């Protein structure tokens, strides 16, 4: 018989996660928590993909910390994967093989490298070792000849057919540039001085953005061989660390600062994009370690991944927060490990750890055999109003039927103790065998639904969905919370 009830729909969650406001203020298209889950293009929530060692390779002997990961396009037919681990440089070829040669790489968790592809030559520098190094894709790496103009450059970029290195030994405010198409010829006056410490150099569409402690400058070509570039100050704020500044299509850059993550689109101001992470998330970061944070643009998913240190005393980057650049929304954190560097390899994020391994971050349904602890929680949206009591009856959950997996459902409220239930993702009903149809069809996305019991009397409650079993995954699309109105009452 019909259920005497009204309902309110939660999801799809196009608004992303909100850590900056109470759960009771989070709207129906937003989430209050997203741990190890991803919000897809349709607003659905799905378990994040798992991690596995790159090419199933074993850890490098003595398990050193990885301080660089790079996919190096040598030419149109050859691409190499390169890492720095401890005191050695490696390339992958049916296993890791050293290409260190005579290059000196000093081991240390914070001795992280930045790299650039200088027209078919991989060049890297870390601000610790005296020379940058180069590798052409064959033989061993070797020291870069910089004509003894500087030493220990910290930041690097390839722009306007020149190699650029900034924050050099003894002159943290300088940025040097090589001759055109010659990365080992450096003029005696081929440098710029800026008003503060150079914290990153990142090419944009038609200029080189120089991030300093005193603000952001751009270097633009003048067409004059005597004075080839002109420096212009653009903003009074800039990115905090070179590895956490990301260039995006449309002449846009994203960057980490102490109070959040900002966007710059060529004007005189930065725009904060991480307000959704304020208070409930950002305040729990170890801000002093944001200088070691790093970020990666993931074009296939229109996402930027930011590796951050979560916890007052957390030294290493143990969280990844994900920003969707098209939909201006956040999800995350991804967690369960610590990482030290990251690169896009085979069009997927890969990250180096502190134990001699490079990890593929989009493979399988678990973390190398360890279950992923996945949680999403809706907002506690009042069905009628925050002062109107209702009797909660049940929730109808919409999801993709896949496997024999089980989701946990917990009802959470500040007014009463909620219920706990399970959903079998096997679903109900029947599946149409499209192979028996007369016409070819495209793959279809079909939702199935299932009810779980709710309890309690109050104005609002949220739903917490969880899964933490290895080799399992889910796609959760929306929920209908059913209730019976009771009215307004005074509180004692």
Secondary structure, DSSP 8 states (H G I E B T S, - for coil): -----EEEEE---TT-B--SS-GGG--TT-EEEEESEEE-TTS-EEE---BEEGGG----TT---EEEEEEEEEETTEEEEEEEETTEEEEESSSEEE--TT------TT---EEEE-SS-EEEE-SSSSS-EEE-SSS--EE---TTS-----EEEEETTEEEEEEETTEEEEEEE-BTTBTT---TT-EEE-SS-EEEEEE-SSSEEEEETTEEEEEEE-S-SSS-EEEEEEES---S-GGGEEEETTTEEEEEETTEEEEE-SSS--EE--GGGTTTTGGGB-GGGGGG-EEEEEGGGTEEEEEE-BSTT--SB-EEEEEETTTTEEEEEE-SS-BSEEEEETTEEEEE-SSS-EEESSSSSSBTTB---EEEEE----SS-TTEEEEEEEEEEEE---TT-EEEEEEE-SSS---EEEEETT-SS----GGGSSS--------EEEEEE---EES--EEEEEE--TT---EEEEEEEEEEEEEE----
